[in-house]
Amino acid sequence: MYLHLGQEKIVKEQDILGIFDLDTSTVSRHTRKYLNLAEKNKQTQTISYELPKSFIVCAKPKQKEKTIYLSQISSLTLLKRSNNFLNEIKE
């Protein structure tokens, strides 16, 4: 259903294309270039003023434009939140 990304930001799980760890994924120059381009195109939103640990790429179904959220919550924690929700549905 929904995933809490930090502070007061919640997105629909179906809109999430990927959740990435900033420390490991920005080693690649391609990822850094992608994030810089998204920032120039005003497609990024910083959720908190704390040091970001992850970024989440979202897009509404049938829309080309993406939004990238920079979150202070780690990618592992976000994944656990998502899996906890999925496990609750299965039970």
N, C-alpha and C positions, 0 to 999 in steps of 0.2 A: 504494500500500500504506500506508505510514506516513510522517508528516512530523514532523521534529524541530523543536519550537517554541522550544527554548532550555533551558538547564540540563539537567534530566533528564526533560523532558516530551515525550512522543511521542503523537500521535493518529493514528487511521486517516484517510486522506485522504477516504474516503467519508463521514465524519462532519462534514467541514468544510463549512459553509454559506457562509462568506465570510472573506476576509483583508483587513483595512482598515488604512490608514495613520492613525495618531492625529493627526498634524499637519494633514492635509488634511480628514479626515472629521469632526473635532470642531468645525469651523467652523460646521456646521449645529447649531442648537439642538435639533433632533429627535434627532440622534445623541447629543448630550450628555445629553439627557433619557433616552434609551434606556439609556445606560451607567450613569447614576445610579440608575435603576430596577432594573437588573440587580444593581448593587452592594447596594442595599437588600434585594433578595430573595436575597442570598447566591449569586448565579449567576456571580460573577466569581472568577477565580483568577489571582493574580499569580505569574508564573513566576520572576521575578528581582527583586532589590531595586534593580537599576539602573533608570534612567529608561526607561519603556516607549516603544517606537516604533510598535508595532502592536497590534491586537487581532484575535483570531480567534474567530469564532462557530461553535460546534460543537453538534451534536445527533445522538444515536443515531437510526438509522432507526426510524420508527414511535413516536417519543417526542416529546412536545410541549416538554418542558423543555430549555432550552438552557444551555450553559456558555460563558462568555466568558473567554478566556485573554488576559492582558496580557503581551506579550513584548517583550524588549529587542532582538529581531531585527527588522529593517525588513521591511515588507510585500514589498518588491521582492526581498529575499534569500530570503524564504520562497517566493515565487512561482518564483524561479529553482530552488530546491531541488525544488519540486514538478515543474517542467518538465523538469529533468534526469532525474528518475526516470521520467517519462513517455516521454522520448526514449530512455532505455535499454531500455524495454519494446518500443518500436517497432522497434529495430534488431535 
